[in-house]
Amino acid sequence: MFPDLTRDDVFRIETRRLWLRWPTAKDIPAILRWAGEPEVAEMTARIPHPLERRDVEPFVLKVRSGNAAGTGLTLAITQRSAPATLIGLVALSGDAAAPHLGYWLGRPWWGDGLTAEAVQALADAYFAYAGGERLQAHALPDNPASRRVLEKTGFRRAGRVLRVCPARGSDREMDLFGLDRDAWMSRAAAVEPAPELAMAC
């Protein structure tokens, strides 16, 4: 799904305010702290609450393996001013024909547009550098902030579906969103260019 460029852990995407990079073992305490908050975990399908270290350690190994294989791309969201400090995650995974985009951000950084900036950067990288054709994402009907992030970055609602939510104990109704290459290209022509991709030692 992803080119060789993304398959090395020195890969990063830089935006105006963010540095998106591979997660590492050093990020485990931050993931525990920020994703472990109920207000964050309960808006996701896969983050259990309470979140424990035994959940996070294999998760980091799994997503790093997926990054290396090119079957997905999970990136730590960090601020350019503090690239070693994880504040959230953004990821593409699943069906290569229409990967699922997921994300979360720690509560102290809510409301400043950082999630939309990270989502836009990863979507741009997928279409511009991985040759992707379509992305999909889900948001809970009672999570207007998540829906706004998707709409702000060009996703359009495509209906409501019942989605498996293993960490929530039952399936949940979710709003399905999609973004295809044509819509992305039209939007990209009217806004800033694709984010800078970088390799650095």
Buried (B, 14 or more C-beta within 10 A) or exposed (E): BBEEBBBEEEBBBBBEEBBBBBBEEEBBEBBBEBBBBEEBBEBBBEBBBEBEEEBBBEBBEEBBEBBEEBBBBBBBBBBEEEBEEBBBBBBBBBEBEBBBBBBBBBEEBBEEBBBBBBBBBBBBBBBBBBEBBBBBBBBBEEBEEBBBBBBBBBBEEEEEEEBEBEBBEEEBEBBBBBBBBEBBEEBBEEEEEBBEBEEEE
